[in-house]
Amino acid sequence: MIGQQRIRKQFAVTLKKVGLEFLFFLLFCSLLLCSCVGTADWEYELPNNHSVIRSSSSTIAIYCESSLVLDSYVTSFAYNERFVCARRLVLDDNRTYFYDDIVEMDFNQAVYCIVDTQTHNVYDLLDENEFETLCKELMIENLNAWTNTTPKPKGAK
């Protein structure tokens, strides 16, 4: 009888110990997962207080200070001291996109945009020919090389 009580007591102590260890393990995993949210987000500074900001896997946009200038999804950009040029996709908010979808759409459905960072004019939804024509009309020269937004661009914070 005393042996059975001792075994039950030891079993209860062991069960409590394993239960506490399991709870600490779950707490650790939760903290680890929560701390990873947003770690892939970045900001790339552009002229005249403009920047390209990745705030989620489906949101890469151009801002001037905290105001949205050019909506998602920017796939690449080039700039000089006055102009920011972007290649972007027009995404449907009601659909989930995967990386392969983005790559295919960038190849087939991308549009071009020009942001004048001094006058704040935005020329959006241009096809490639319209973009090249407008660049000539606006005398946009000396753009740096086009920078892809995936993976994180060199120089982004």
N, C-alpha and C positions, 0 to 999 in steps of 0.2 A: 504494500500500500504506500509506504513512504517512498519507495523507488518510483512508483507511478507519478506521485506528486512532484518529485524532483524532475522527472522527465518532462512533465507538463510545464513546469516552471521554466526549465531550460528552453523548451520549445517556444514558449511565449516570449522569452527574452530574445531568442534568435529571430523570431518573427518580427518583433518590434525593430530590431537592429536592421534587418533586411528591408523592412518597410521604410525606415528613415533613410537608408542609403538610396533606395529607389526614388523617394521623394526628392532628395538632394540631386540625384542624377537628372530627374525631370526638370527641376528648377534650373540647373546648369544648362541643359539643352535649350530651354526656353530663352534664357538670357543670351545664349550664343546665337540663336536664330534671330532674335530681335536686334542684336547689335549689328547684324549683317545687312539690314534693310538700308538701302540708299548708298551702300559702299561703292557701287559702280557709277554713281552720279558724278558729274563733273561740270566745270565751267571753263570756257575758253574765251579770254578777253579779246575784244576787237576794238578798232578805233572809236573815239567819241562816245565813250560809255556804253557801247554795245557789246553783247556777248552771245555766244552760242551756249545754251545750257541743256544738259541731259538731266532731266529730273525723274525719269523712269524709263523702262525698256521701250515704251512706245511714245515717249515725249522727248523730242530733241527740237528745240525752237530757238528763235533769235529774240533777244530782249534788248531794250534800251533802259538801263537802270532796272527798275522792277516792272516796266510795262512791256507787254507782249507786242512784238513788232511783226513777227512772222511765225505762224502756227506750225505745228509738227507736220511732218516728220522730215527734218533736214538730214539728208544723206551725205552731203559734202558741201564745202564752202570755200570761197577764195575772197581775198580782200586787198584793198590798198588803203591809203590814208583817208579816203573819203567814202568809197563804195564797198558794200558787202554783197557778194553774189552767192546765191545758194541754189543747190539742186535739191528739190524736196518732193515728197509724195503727199497726195491728198488722201487721208485715211478716213474710213467710215468708222465713226465712234461706236457703232453697234456691232462691230466685228472684232474678233481676236486675231491678231497677226503674229505669225512666227517668223523667225529670221529668214527662212527660205522664201516666204511670201514677200518680205521686204526686198530681198535681192532681186526676185523676179519682177516686182513692180518697178524697182529702180531702173531696171534695164528697159522695160516696156512703157511705163506710164509716168515717168518723172517729169516735173515741170521746173522751170527756172524762175528765179526771182532776183531782183536787184533792189537793194536798200541804199538810199542816199543818206548817209549818217549825218550830214550837215543840214539838209532841208527836211529830213524825215519822210521824204517821198518813198513809197514802196510800189514797185512794178512787179506784179505777181501773175502767176499762171501763164507764163510765156513758154512756147515751145522752143526748141533749140534754135530755129531760124530767127524767130522774133527776138530771142535773147541776144544773138550775135548782132542783129541789126540795131537793137537798142544800145548795145555796148558801143557801137560805132557812133551812133547819134549823140550819146552822152560823153563821148570821148574817154571811155574808161580804159585806162592803160595801166601797165605795171602791176597787174594783179599777181599776188604770190601764187604758188602752185596750189591746185585744188587739194583740200584736206578732207579725207573721209571721216565721218563721225563714228564709225565702227571699224576697228576698236578705238578706244579712247585716244584722241589726238595727242601727239607730243606737245607739251607746253600747257595742257589743260590741268586745272587744279581740282 
